[in-house]
């Protein structure tokens, strides 16, 4: 692994549950010796990507992360476009909604909205969303560039997170095919044992998926009519986000969702 890869990888270990980490913690998580980890942290600190508490000596994300996030959002707005749609969808469905963008190895949460009810799914915005185990991930893969799908399927390294998680390339491929046929994905207890979700891709200018949105429900609340009721609303929201970004869903997605749209009025 190149030095820059090792340095950037250290940043991924910070999250809501681990906002601060010590040198030993980071070395253990990265499986790198402490001397190398210290050199990497020194470079990150010098460039503002991490900062160190003078008393505890623990590290946390630095201000450079905020600066680059603001530049990205100002230049290519996603959060400001997506968030109002997510909030409206959460209010309409009474369920938690979240939006993601794809990175090389997973999906990254960039927005979420919670309904005004006590029993709801909690979304950790710092948690990486695996492609194979989530409705969001399968929805993205179903309409992602072919080379991306091939790379992920060929890796054949799918962690088993619950007893319902698809862990073979064949199983993941089957779910992708089903999603292409209907335009949305359904995942029940595949990522967390008490969560059921519907995912729909969002598209960029190329006509390929760039991420997805998902409605996440408490699994025990999922009923026979949940898919029928939630899918049209999720499709409509995803179309709204895609078009607000100045893009258009792919022809295959529009063809797959046309019966759903015509039946429910979604996307109008």
Phi, psi and omega in degrees: 000134180293158182302317181295325177296317179297319181294312181294327179298328179299326182296331184291346182276351176275138180200185181298324179278340180227066181290337178228140180220143177274171180302313181297320179299313182293320178297319180292315181296321182275350183057047179231147181295157186296325180296316179293318179300319179296319178297318179295317179296324179296320178293317178296320179295318180300326183261009172083009181277335171225159173225161186237131176292125184293339181265308183278340182069009178278157182257151173216167180298143183261180186290338180298328179298318178295319182297313181292325177297320180290322177298315180299314183290322179292324182278319182226078187297127176236310183299314182295331177281317187282319190302315179299325179292319178297318181295320178294319180294321178296320179293322182288322185265339185073020181231163178289139181230141176216153179240145184226158170239149183276139167246188183296321188245354183192181172260146180246128179287127178242355177193151177204159179213139182247146178280162179278063178218155185286316182271102182209162178282134177264134179251120174273110185295344180267355183280134176284137182258112182291144180296315192282338192253004187229155174297321178300314183294316180293322178298319178295311183298328182297335183230018178280166175305140184305322181293329177292314180298315180299317181298317183289318180291324180288337179296324176053034178240083185247113182291139176273113184258329172219177179290349181255002182291131173289126185237004176243152178301323180296317180293316179296318180298321178298318179293323177297316180298317179296323180291320177299325183289326184250345176093355179213161181245156175232130178226119183243114178061029182266336180252312173230143190293342181245025182232136172235139187220155169240130181238146179223136181286154166245150190243156174251188185300337183282348184088001176258158178295141176244350180178206182195167168238157180214146170258122183248125184241154168298127188301324181291345179268351181287124182239185182297332183258004184297313181298315182298322182282321188272328185302313180300322181290321178293318179297315180300317181294318180296320177297319180298317180295313180303312182288330175293336177276000180082018180246181181220138177301154180294158179298323180293323177293316180297321179293320181293323184266356183304314178300322180294316181295316181294324182287326188249343186084009179296144176085359179283000000 
